Amino acid sequence: MPTSSASDASAEVAASKPAAASGGVQSLERAFDLLERMADAGGEVGLSELSASSGLPLPTIHRLMRTLVACGYVRQQANRRYSLGPRLIRLGESASRLLGTWARPYLARLVEETGETANMALLDGDEIVYVAQVPSKHSMRMFTEVGRRVLPHSTGVGKALLAHTPPEEVRALLARTGMPAATEKTITTPEGFLDALEEVRRTGYAVDDNEQEIGVRCLAVPVPNSPTAAAISISGPAGRVTESATDKIVPVLQEVAVELSAALASATPTA
């Protein structure tokens, strides 16, 4: 009978074949894969969970996690589970700024074609963070400070980003954040928000109709296949972003989102 260490070694050899074929550094590919699996699991996992989801043997995962802990990218909790570490914050902030830089030409095109302020936002944990903006040329225009964080339930980008999230996960997020009313039109119940997400799935775009700020309407769409969940939007006075204007603006938003998605994919090495 083969020993457990021999079995582990066999599993490692089998798992290494795709990495070797791609020409990548196997340990780096595995480490980043584990970090992404931790993020997908909410940021905290146990070794057995990582082993089950990745297919790697426990000794391999334990060795990689020890290295990530030593570098500050992972922390070991008192309960012996592992969580994402603080050094990732600096990397994430820098990546968000770079993502915003890449998006600016596409947002500028939105401004040119719609006349309204264009934004890009990401879902960071339970919050929406704005990472880029190009302002409208109108004297009356909307400003959202880059870096500003808001709750998803009162924003068009929040609806666009959560539209395809399972309902139970949406309910859990809303339970954590609460649903405070920014205006009298803000959706303040989970059922109402889930209905709004169903409307996003039906129409292909999200609307913030005076829900974050009275007098302001916002239209948003997700960026398909973005390396991190992202959405773009336009915002302007409700008197300009009317129902008839929506019919003209949404196709432009969707077209630019697809083009931005392709640009982000081409900026991400595959080998």
C-alpha positions as CSV (number, residue, x, y, z in Angstrom):
1,M,0.0,0.0,0.0
2,P,1.4,3.5,-0.8
3,T,2.0,5.8,2.2
4,S,0.0,8.9,2.7
5,S,3.0,11.0,1.8
6,A,3.3,9.1,-1.5
7,S,-0.4,9.8,-2.2
8,D,0.2,13.5,-1.4
9,A,3.1,13.5,-3.8
10,S,1.1,11.9,-6.5
11,A,-1.7,14.4,-6.1
12,E,0.9,17.2,-6.3
13,V,2.3,15.9,-9.5
14,A,-1.1,15.5,-11.0
15,A,-2.1,19.0,-9.9
16,S,1.1,20.5,-11.4
17,K,0.4,19.5,-15.0
18,P,-1.7,22.5,-16.0
19,A,0.7,24.9,-14.4
20,A,3.7,23.3,-16.1
21,A,1.9,23.4,-19.5
22,S,1.1,27.1,-19.1
23,G,4.8,27.9,-18.3
24,G,3.8,29.5,-15.0
25,V,5.5,29.2,-11.6
26,Q,3.4,26.5,-9.9
27,S,3.7,27.8,-6.4
28,L,2.7,31.3,-7.4
29,E,-0.3,30.1,-9.3
30,R,-1.4,28.0,-6.4
31,A,-0.9,30.8,-3.9
32,F,-3.0,33.2,-5.9
33,D,-5.6,30.6,-6.5
34,L,-5.9,30.1,-2.7
35,L,-6.2,33.8,-2.1
36,E,-9.0,34.0,-4.7
37,R,-10.8,31.1,-3.1
38,M,-10.6,32.8,0.3
39,A,-12.1,35.9,-1.2
40,D,-14.9,33.9,-2.8
41,A,-15.6,32.3,0.6
42,G,-16.0,35.7,2.3
43,G,-12.4,36.2,3.4
44,E,-12.0,33.5,6.1
45,V,-11.7,29.7,5.6
46,G,-10.2,26.6,7.1
47,L,-7.5,24.4,5.5
48,S,-9.9,21.5,4.9
49,E,-12.3,23.8,3.0
50,L,-9.4,25.0,0.8
51,S,-8.3,21.5,0.2
52,A,-11.9,20.4,-0.8
53,S,-12.4,23.3,-3.2
54,S,-8.9,23.4,-4.7
55,G,-8.2,19.6,-4.9
56,L,-4.7,20.2,-3.4
57,P,-3.5,18.0,-0.5
58,L,-3.5,19.5,3.0
59,P,0.3,19.5,3.4
60,T,0.7,21.6,0.2
61,I,-2.0,24.0,1.3
62,H,-0.5,24.3,4.8
63,R,3.0,25.1,3.3
64,L,1.6,27.8,1.0
65,M,-0.5,29.3,3.8
66,R,2.5,29.5,6.1
67,T,4.4,31.5,3.4
68,L,1.4,33.8,2.9
69,V,1.1,34.4,6.6
70,A,4.8,35.2,6.9
71,C,4.4,37.8,4.1
72,G,1.3,39.4,5.7
73,Y,-1.1,38.4,3.0
74,V,-3.0,36.0,5.2
75,R,-3.6,35.9,9.0
76,Q,-4.2,32.9,11.2
77,Q,-7.1,33.5,13.5
78,A,-7.4,32.3,17.1
79,N,-9.8,29.6,15.9
80,R,-7.1,28.3,13.6
81,R,-8.9,29.4,10.5
82,Y,-7.2,31.7,8.0
83,S,-8.3,35.2,6.9
84,L,-7.1,37.6,4.2
85,G,-4.3,39.8,5.6
86,P,-3.8,43.6,5.8
87,R,-1.0,43.7,3.2
88,L,-3.7,43.0,0.6
89,I,-5.3,46.3,1.3
90,R,-2.5,48.3,-0.2
91,L,-2.4,46.1,-3.3
92,G,-6.2,46.4,-3.7
93,E,-6.1,50.2,-3.4
94,S,-3.4,50.5,-6.0
95,A,-5.2,48.1,-8.3
96,S,-8.4,50.0,-7.9
97,R,-6.7,53.3,-8.9
98,L,-5.1,51.6,-11.9
99,L,-8.5,50.1,-12.9
100,G,-10.0,53.6,-12.7
101,T,-7.1,54.9,-14.9
102,W,-7.8,52.3,-17.6
103,A,-11.6,53.1,-17.4
104,R,-11.3,56.9,-17.9
105,P,-11.2,56.9,-21.8
106,Y,-14.4,54.8,-21.8
107,L,-16.1,57.0,-19.3
108,A,-15.0,60.1,-21.4
109,R,-16.8,58.5,-24.3
110,L,-19.9,58.1,-22.2
111,V,-19.8,61.8,-21.3
112,E,-19.4,62.7,-25.0
113,E,-22.3,60.6,-26.1
114,T,-24.7,61.1,-23.2
115,G,-23.7,64.6,-21.9
116,E,-23.9,63.3,-18.3
117,T,-21.3,62.5,-15.7
118,A,-19.9,59.0,-16.0
119,N,-18.7,56.8,-13.1
120,M,-17.1,53.4,-12.5
121,A,-17.7,51.5,-9.2
122,L,-16.7,48.3,-7.6
123,L,-18.2,46.1,-5.0
124,D,-15.7,46.0,-2.1
125,G,-17.0,43.8,0.7
126,D,-20.5,45.0,1.5
127,E,-20.0,48.5,0.1
128,I,-19.8,50.2,-3.2
129,V,-16.6,52.2,-3.9
130,Y,-16.3,54.7,-6.7
131,V,-13.0,54.3,-8.5
132,A,-13.3,56.7,-11.5
133,Q,-15.3,59.6,-12.7
134,V,-15.4,61.9,-15.7
135,P,-17.7,64.9,-15.1
136,S,-20.3,66.3,-17.5
137,K,-19.6,69.5,-19.3
138,H,-23.0,70.9,-18.2
139,S,-22.9,73.7,-15.7
140,M,-25.4,71.7,-13.6
141,R,-23.7,68.3,-13.2
142,M,-23.3,65.5,-10.6
143,F,-20.1,64.9,-8.7
144,T,-19.2,61.7,-6.8
145,E,-15.9,61.8,-5.1
146,V,-13.5,59.0,-6.3
147,G,-13.0,56.8,-3.3
148,R,-16.4,57.5,-1.9
149,R,-18.2,54.5,-0.3
150,V,-21.9,54.0,-0.2
151,L,-24.3,51.2,0.6
152,P,-25.6,49.2,-2.4
153,H,-29.4,49.4,-1.8
154,S,-29.7,53.1,-2.7
155,T,-27.5,53.2,-5.9
156,G,-27.9,52.2,-9.5
157,V,-24.4,50.7,-9.5
158,G,-25.2,48.7,-6.4
159,K,-28.2,47.1,-8.1
160,A,-26.2,46.4,-11.3
161,L,-23.4,44.7,-9.2
162,L,-25.8,42.6,-7.2
163,A,-28.4,41.7,-9.9
164,H,-27.0,38.2,-10.4
165,T,-26.1,37.5,-6.8
166,P,-28.2,34.7,-5.2
167,P,-31.1,36.1,-3.1
168,E,-29.9,34.6,0.1
169,E,-26.5,36.3,-0.2
170,V,-28.3,39.6,-1.0
171,R,-30.4,39.2,2.1
172,A,-27.4,38.4,4.2
173,L,-25.6,41.5,2.9
174,L,-28.6,43.8,3.6
175,A,-28.8,42.3,7.1
176,R,-25.2,43.3,7.7
177,T,-25.4,46.8,6.3
178,G,-29.0,47.8,7.1
179,M,-31.1,49.7,4.6
180,P,-31.2,53.4,5.8
181,A,-33.2,55.8,3.8
182,A,-31.1,58.4,2.0
183,T,-34.4,60.0,0.6
184,E,-38.1,59.2,0.7
185,K,-37.6,57.2,-2.5
186,T,-34.9,54.9,-1.1
187,I,-35.8,51.2,-1.1
188,T,-35.8,50.1,2.6
189,T,-37.0,46.5,2.5
190,P,-35.2,43.3,1.3
191,E,-38.2,42.3,-0.7
192,G,-38.3,45.7,-2.5
193,F,-34.6,45.5,-3.3
194,L,-34.9,41.9,-4.6
195,D,-37.8,43.1,-6.8
196,A,-35.5,45.9,-8.1
197,L,-32.8,43.3,-8.9
198,E,-35.3,41.2,-10.8
199,E,-36.1,44.3,-12.9
200,V,-32.4,44.8,-13.6
201,R,-32.2,41.2,-14.9
202,R,-35.3,41.7,-17.0
203,T,-34.2,45.0,-18.6
204,G,-30.4,44.7,-18.6
205,Y,-29.8,48.0,-16.7
206,A,-30.3,49.5,-13.2
207,V,-31.9,52.8,-12.2
208,D,-31.4,55.0,-9.2
209,D,-34.5,57.2,-9.4
210,N,-34.0,59.9,-6.7
211,E,-33.0,57.2,-4.3
212,Q,-29.6,58.4,-3.3
213,E,-30.2,62.1,-3.8
214,I,-33.4,63.9,-4.6
215,G,-33.3,65.4,-8.1
216,V,-30.7,62.9,-9.4
217,R,-31.3,59.9,-11.7
218,C,-28.6,57.4,-12.4
219,L,-28.5,54.6,-15.0
220,A,-26.0,51.7,-14.5
221,V,-24.9,48.4,-16.1
222,P,-22.3,45.8,-15.0
223,V,-19.0,45.4,-16.8
224,P,-19.3,41.8,-18.1
225,N,-16.5,39.4,-17.2
226,S,-14.6,42.0,-15.3
227,P,-11.7,40.6,-13.2
228,T,-13.5,42.1,-10.2
229,A,-17.2,42.9,-10.0
230,A,-17.5,46.4,-11.6
231,A,-20.2,48.6,-13.0
232,I,-20.4,51.8,-15.0
233,S,-23.1,54.5,-14.8
234,I,-24.2,57.9,-15.8
235,S,-25.8,60.4,-13.4
236,G,-27.5,63.7,-14.0
237,P,-30.5,65.9,-13.0
238,A,-33.8,64.0,-13.2
239,G,-35.0,66.7,-15.6
240,R,-32.4,65.6,-18.2
241,V,-32.1,61.8,-17.4
242,T,-35.7,61.3,-18.3
243,E,-37.5,58.1,-19.5
244,S,-37.0,59.1,-23.1
245,A,-33.3,59.8,-22.5
246,T,-33.0,56.4,-20.9
247,D,-33.9,54.7,-24.2
248,K,-31.0,56.4,-25.8
249,I,-28.5,56.2,-23.0
250,V,-28.8,52.6,-22.0
251,P,-27.5,51.1,-25.4
252,V,-24.5,53.4,-25.2
253,L,-23.8,52.3,-21.6
254,Q,-24.0,48.6,-22.6
255,E,-21.8,49.1,-25.6
256,V,-19.1,50.9,-23.6
257,A,-19.3,48.2,-20.8
258,V,-18.6,45.5,-23.4
259,E,-15.6,47.5,-24.8
260,L,-14.2,48.2,-21.4
261,S,-14.6,44.5,-20.5
262,A,-12.5,43.6,-23.6
263,A,-9.9,46.2,-22.7
264,L,-9.6,44.8,-19.2
265,A,-9.3,41.2,-20.5
266,S,-6.5,42.2,-22.9
267,A,-4.6,43.9,-20.0
268,T,-4.8,40.6,-18.0
269,P,-2.0,38.2,-19.0
270,T,-3.2,34.6,-19.6
271,A,0.2,32.9,-19.6
